């Protein structure tokens, strides 16, 4: 397992139906630790060698830095950062913050934390789904996403983006709540 203490993450196994995934997402809205979705259509992965981390323009994306760095240190996995193809500079700004965090942890600990950066085809609103659909391109064994802070009208009509990513992913999907007061795992 990725974590030494099973209390550090919540594992959710469920059917790959929109209704069941949404039910589980609703149950995790106030979760204080990362949670991993494994549906009945995903391949089970024992050894994580590559972690795919989509990066959008949303400010909560930088919270992924701590989790992906922790996972990379524990598993020896390479971090694959997939930056949204946006016209503005916010996604690039978030990417820079994540890279700075990875490098500072590597320097502080003396560990080699490998990462690579790719530009996505989709914008910030679709980058999570693109990441889930491009599993073969990147060869990742885990997809790391932030959960929606609040559901807006489009989420109620079309469903939140993390639900779509979970449905389309072939590998387990780890979600973190994007509120600083909800994290129990620190680097």
C-alpha angles and dihedrals in degrees: 000000000000095000128052092217118051089210088069095074138025117227116208120192117186146144117281095249124122091232095052094043091050091049090054093044090053090051090054099049093111098031112145097205137047114279129206124212118209114178128192091257097053124098112244111237122201100180118042110210100159131031117197114212117183113205121206136174094268113112093227090067090085089068087073089069095076095045098045091046091050091049093047091051093048097044104026088236125155116242115229111198114200110196119205115244099241131158093225128066101243096095090048090048091053091046090052091052092051092048091048090053093048092049094046092051091047091050094045095047098034090232125136106239108185121208139163133195128222130180113233126224094226131066127246093279093058105027095101092055091045089053091052092047095047096058093126093050093058101027093219125166097201133035116208118204138164116235120237111271094215131000113245128198093274090053091053092049102038102017129252117296093243091060090055091047092051091049092051099039121103092196133053116286121218116203129193127193109242098227118103093217092061099061119105096169118078133174 
